[in-house]
Structure formats: C-alpha cells, structure tokens
Amino acid sequence: MKLYDTVIIGGGPVGSCLAARLAQFGYKVLVLEKKAAAGQDICCTGIVGRECLDLLGIDGNLIIGQASSATFFVPSGNSLRLWRQHKVGYVIDRAALDQTLASRAQEAGVQYLFSTQATNIQMGADHLRVEADGCEQNRSFEAKTAAIATGFGSPLPEKLGLGKITDFIIGAQTEIGMSVPGEVEVYIDHTLAPGGFAWLVPARNGGGLAGLMTRQRPEEHLDKLVSNLKAQGKITSTEATPSYGVIPLRPLPRTYADRVLVVGEAAGQVKPTTGGGIYYGLLCADIAAGCLHQAFLANDFSESRLASYHKEWRARLSRELRIGHWARRLYERLGNCQIEHLHSFARNNGISQLIAETEDFSFDWHSGLILRLLRHLAVSAPVQAIGALSRRSAVIRD
C-alpha cells in the first residue's frame, strides 16, 4: 500500500490550500473529498476582505461583486447606512473558488479522490490509516500524518478525543434575481432570523444572494425572508434550490493529536460575528503547513510536537474569537425593542461617521471595532440604555 506523507480530509478552500502548501514543500499529499467534485453544494455568501483576497491570490474573474458600504435594517424598517471610502468587501464565486484552488493543488502534485468520505482514523506504530467509504466500497489509506479540514460536523475529532463543538448556528441561502441591483443589505431582526441576521447581496448580471443565519427552522425563515423581499420589490425570483450549512461559533477544545491536526471550520476557526470562515481557515492552514513541515524535518509527529500548531493559531485568533463570541451572545439576548433603541442611538450619535473615519477598520478583525463601539456607547448613551445592556451582558461568561 502506498504511504503518503499527509492525507487531508476535505477538499474545500482550507484543505486545498493546505494541500498545495505541503506539496510545494515536496510532500506526497492525498485529499479525500466526500463530494463528487470541487465546488458542489456550497452554502456560503463568499464575501471576503482585501487581506483574504491577497492571501488567496486568485484571478479577478472570480470576483462577482464589490462593496464599500452596507445598509442595516431594523424590525421597524428604519435603516442605517455604513460606509468606507474604499472597497472593503469582495463577493467571490465560491464554487469557482473551490475548483480553482483544487486545480492549483493538483498542478502542484496533490492527488484528489472525490466521492470518498473518511470514516475513521486508526493509529499505528509509525503511521496512521484513514478508513473511507467511496464508490460503494470501503478503502483505506496509509500516511505519516493527517489533517481534518472537513468543515463543521465531522465525527472524526471527537473520535480522536479532541472534544466536540456544541455552539453553532445554521446558515441558509438561495440565489435570487434582483429588480435593481444595489448595495449589500443586512436585516437585524430576531423575528426574521432568530439568533442571527439576514442579508441581500448583489452579484453580477442582475443576480444576487439572499440568506440568513438562525438558531432554528432555517427553511421556514428563509421562505419568509424571500417572500418579504419579493413583496418589497427588491427581488424578482429565486433561481436555485436553497442551500444549508451549520456554522460553528466556538473553537474545538483541542486541534491536535498524534499525527493529526484539525483545521478550518472543523476546528471552529470561524468569525463568531459573521460566521465567515474562509480567511481564518486559510491563516490556520498556513500555520498547519509550517508545523507539519517542521515535524517532518524532525521526524517527530507526536502530540507534543504538533501542539505548537494549536498554540500558534490560538495566539493569532483567540482574542478575536473570544470578543466576537461575547458580542454575539450579547446581541442574541437583545429583543427587537432593544435593537430599535440601539439603532436610534447609532443614528443620533455619529456611529456611521465613526466607522467611516476609523483608520484601522478591518473586514476580518472585529475585536477592536467592537470595543471601540462599546466605549462610544458608554460615553454617549443615556444611563438607562447602559443599564439595560449591562443587565443583559452580566450573564455572559467566557
């Protein structure tokens, strides 16, 4: 049986980028992907920031929309427009992105097996064995190391004793036709999207994406969102079968074991505020590639050696994940009445201008802006409003 250096389980952007990087180091890499082809069955809006775009190094043809502003709607229908002087968000064709990154990895020498789902990882004395179901037969693959990059929901981390992510939200989205393409719209309404928010994102050729994140009944709430947008004349039709996906909101307790690393959404490396996982996943894939390279150089794939991956990515992202999760839990505890009050406060106290003029504004790094807005609230908000928020935030613990 052929012995690979690394088997990567999952052929999305994170798995493919990790595979390509390891192949560039000269390692023999196999990617196992349960889908029949790269880019199938994706539930992702595909909005990324400039930093992520630069990291991907992709062709501009994959960019199907750009944004420097967004309008936020509250339950009453009132709105607040936030803007920046320059483009901050780019809508990427996610299916084409997955295909491009997989092709790039294959050109670097990575082998892909599609329609192949890994079911177990067995440890040996000097290698591991990945067991998989594919094409109506059971198969196994031997490797020195493995990386789990499946996206959220794989049972493999728990089987390896790495814990389980129990805090998550459900994303639902559909392609739509737009009456008059405009800017990104975000709907902050717990009746429309309980525990989350909804969006309308224009793309090219008069198309776009309508979707939401919610804790419960995503099909029902997506139908309601689409009906509301049609009634307002903002969209003309839905043009595809809706897609659904589960998004982790907390990281996996441990992301390493003997010979194994967990990367991307499978590790919970996702922005809790927006549910975006591409950029953080790519950053961690880069860290994972460096860690595995050093392990190969030392010929040491032990848990203690690979623990450096967990330590490094946590040092990079833990503050963002902690503050983002705190802000999300605070938001979920607000009722629509409190949302209306906060909208009035933001409209009357220069929040739009504050965001427009913040020099270090980042699409991907939210903790600084969250803390700045809270300080602005503490200085400017009425005592009663601060008290209401304090009572709600008092129940929040890390």
N, C-alpha and C positions, 0 to 999 in steps of 0.2 A: 504494500500500500504506500502511495506517495506521502511523504512527510512535508507539510507546509510549514513555513515559519509562523504565519498567522492566518487563522480563519476569522473573518469578520462576518458577524451575523447581522444582516441588514444592509440593503443597498440604497438607502436614501442619501441625501447630501452629506450627512456626517460620516456614514460608513464609506461612501465612495471617496471622500476627501482623505480620510484616514488611510484607506487602501492605497490611494495614489501616492501619498507621502511615504508610506512604508516601501512601496515598490521603487520609489526614487532612491531610497537608501540601499536598494539591491536585494530586498527580501522577497521570498516566494509567498504570494498572498492569494487567498481564495475568498470570495464574497458569496455568501448564501443569502438569497432573497426569496421570500415566500411568494411575491407577486410574479406574474408571468412575464413582466417586462418593467424596465425602469420607468417611473412616471405615472404608473397606474394608481387609481383610487386614492387621490390625494385630497385631504381636507385642510387647506392652508391658503390664506389670502396672499401670501408671498410678498408682503411689504417688508423691506429691509432698509437699513440706513446706509450712509455712504461708507462707513467702516466695513460693514459686511460686504458691500458691493466690491470694494477694493480687495478684500480678502478672497473673494470668490474668483476674481479675475476673469469674468465671463464676457462674452460678446454682447454688445449693446442691443442686439436684436432680441435678446431675452427680456429686455425691459419693456413692459407694456403700459406703463403709466408712471407718472412722477407727481410729487405733491410737495408744496411748501406751506400748505395751510389745511385746516380741517374745521368743520363746523360741528359743534356739540349741541345736541338737542336734549332737553329735559322733558319730563312727562307732560307738562302743560303745552309743549310745542315751542316754547321760547328757546332761543339759541344763543350760543356764544362762539364767535369765530376766533381761532387762534392761528397765528401765522409767524413765519420767519422770512427773512429777506432772501434766503437761498433755498434750493431744494433740499429737503431733509428725508423724504421717503421715496422709495422706488418700488413699484409693483413689478415683480418678476413672474414670468410664465413658469409656474412651479413644475409642471410636467416636463417642459423642455429643459429646465434646470437639472432635474434628476437624470434625464437622458444624457445631457452634456457632460455632467460630472462622471457618470458611469463610463461613457465613451472615453473620457480623458484617462480614467484609471485603467481601462483595458489597453489603451495605447501605451501606458507605462508598464504593461506586462501582467496586470491583475487578471485572474480568471474569475468569471462570474458563472454561477449556476442559479437560474431562475426557477420559479415554481418549486422551490426547495425550502422547507421550513424546519429550522433546527428545533429539536425537542428536548435535548439533554446534553450535558457536558460531563464526561467521565474523566477523572484524573488518573494518570498513570505515573510510573516512577520517573520517566524522563520525557513525557509528552502528555497530551490530552487527546481525547477522542470526542468529536462532535457528532452526535446522532441526529439524523434528519429524515423527514418524510418528503419524498418528491417523486412526481411522475408515477404514482401508485406503487412505489417501492420504498423500502427502508434502506438508508445508506449511512455510512459513517466515514468520517474524515479525520485524519490524524494531523496534529500540528504541535509546535512547541508552545504557542500561545493562542489566545482567542480574545476578540473584542466583541462585546454585545452592543450593537447600535441599531436595535430593532424598532425604536420608537417606544412609546409607553405601552405597557400591558403584557410584556413577555413574562412568563413564569420563571425564566432562567435565573435572574438574580436571586430570587427567593430560594430556589432550589440549591443555590450555591451558598446560602446562609448570609446573604448580603442585606437582608431586610426587604421591606415592601413599602411602596409609596401608597398612602391611603387618602391623601388630599388631592383631589383632581376636579376638573370641570370638563364639560362636554362642548365641543365646537360643532356647529352645523352651518353649512354654506351651500349656496347654489349660484350658478351663472345666470345672469339676467341681461335683458336688453334695456337700455336706458333711453328715456324720452329725449332729454337734453343732457349730455354728459357734463358734469360739473366737478366739484371738488369732493374730497373724502367727507363723508358724514358719519358721525358717531352718535348713537342713541343711548343715553343714560337713563334707564327706566326699568325698575325691578318688576314691573308688571309685564313688560315686553320681553325682558331677558333676566329672569330671577338669578341673582348672584353674579351677574356678568353685565355685558353690554352688547349692543348690536351695531352693525356697520353697513354702509353702502359705499363701495369703492369702484370708481370708474376705471375702465381699462381702454384699450384701443378699439377702433371700429364700432363705436357705439355700444360696446358691451361693458360688463362690469360684474361685480361680485356682491351679493347680499348675504349676510350671515350674522351669527351671534355666538356668544358663549353663555352657557347656563348650567345650573346645577341639576336641572330636572326637565323632563319632557321636551327634548330638543326639537323633535318633529313638529309637535304642536306649536311651539313658539316660533319656529321658522316659518310655518304656514301663516301664522298671524302677522309676522313681520312683512312677508311678501304681499299679503293682502293689503296691509296698511300702505305700503309703498305704491302699490297699484292704485289704490283709492286716491292717493295724493298726486297721481300722475307722474311720479318720478321714474317708474319702470314700466315697460310695455309687456314684458313676458319673462317667464323663466325658461331657460334654454337647455337645461341639463338636469339629470337626476341629482338630487341633493346628496352631499357627502357629509360624513360624520367622523369625528375623531375625538379621542379622550386626551386631555392635556394635563400633565402633572403640575402641581402647584408647590410642591416641596421636593427637595432632593432626596435621593436614595441615601439611607444611613451610611452605607459603605459602598464604594465603587471599585473595589479591587479584591482579588483573591489570588491564590497561587495560579500563576499563568494566565489570569483573566482580568480584563478591565471592562468597565461599563461606561458608555459614552453617549452624550446627547439626551434625547427625551427619555430614554430608558434609565438614565441616571438622574432625571429631574433637572437637567441643566436648561431651564426654561425661565423666561421673564414672567414672574407671577402677575405683573400688572397687565400685560397684553396677551400673554400666552405664546409669544414668539419664541421659537427655539432654534432657528437656523444659526444666528450669529454666535450665541453662547455655545452651541454644539460644535461649531467649527473651531472656536477658540480651544475648546477642550479636546477636540480631535488632534489639534496641533500639539497640545501638551502630551496627549497619549502617545502620539508617534515618537516624540522625543524620549519619553520614558521607556517605551519598548526598545528603541534603538540602544539606549544605554544598557538595558537589561541584556540585549543580545551581545553587546560588546563585552559585558562582564560574564556572560553565560550563566546568569542568575535570574530565574523567573519566579522567585519566591514571593510570598505575600509581603514580606518585609521590604524587599526591593521595590515592588510595584506600589507600595504605599505612598511613594513620592508623588505619583500621579494624583492621588486623592488630595494630598496636602497642597500641591501646587494649584490645582484648579479651585480648591476651596479658598485659597489665599486670593485668587483673582476675582472670584464671583460671590463669596459668601455674604459680603456686605450688601450687594445688590439684591441677592435673593432674600435676605432677612428683612431688609427695609421694604422691599416690594411686596413681600407676603404680609407684613404688618399693615401696609397701606390697603392691600386688597381686603383683608379681614375687617378693617375699619369701614371700608366702603360697603361691604356686604351687610354690615349692621345698620347702615343708614336706611331709613324709609324714604319713599318718594317725596314726602313733605320736607325732609331734611335736604334732599337733593335740590329741591326748588330753592330753599334758603341759601344753599351754597352757591347755586347759580346766580342768585341776586347779589350775593356778596362779591363773587368774582367779577360780575358785570360792573358793579359800582366801585370797585377798589383796584382797578388797573391791573388785573391778572393778565389780560391779553397783552398789555404793554410790557409787563414784567417778563413774560415768556419771550416776546419778540426781542427784548433787549438783553436777555441772558446770554453772555458771551460763550459760556461753556455748555450750552444746551446740546444734548445728545439724544438721538433717536433710540439708542440702545442702553444708555446708562442713566437710570431714572432716580437713583437714591438722592443725588444732590438736589434735583428739582423738587422731589417730594419734601425734603427737609426745608428747602427754601420757601416753598408754599406754606408749610406749616408755621414757619416763623412769621411770614407775612400775615397769616391768619391771626396769630397770637397778638401781633401788634395792632392790627386794624379791625378785627371783628369785635362785635359787641360782647360784653361779658356773658350774656345769656347763651350766645352761639358757642363760645368756647366751652362753657359748662356742659352744654349738650354733647359736644364732641368728646369732651373729657370723660363723661359718664360712659359713653359708648366705647372709648378706647381703653378704659380701665380694665376691661375684661380680656384684653389682648395680651398674650404672653408669647415669647419666642418658643 
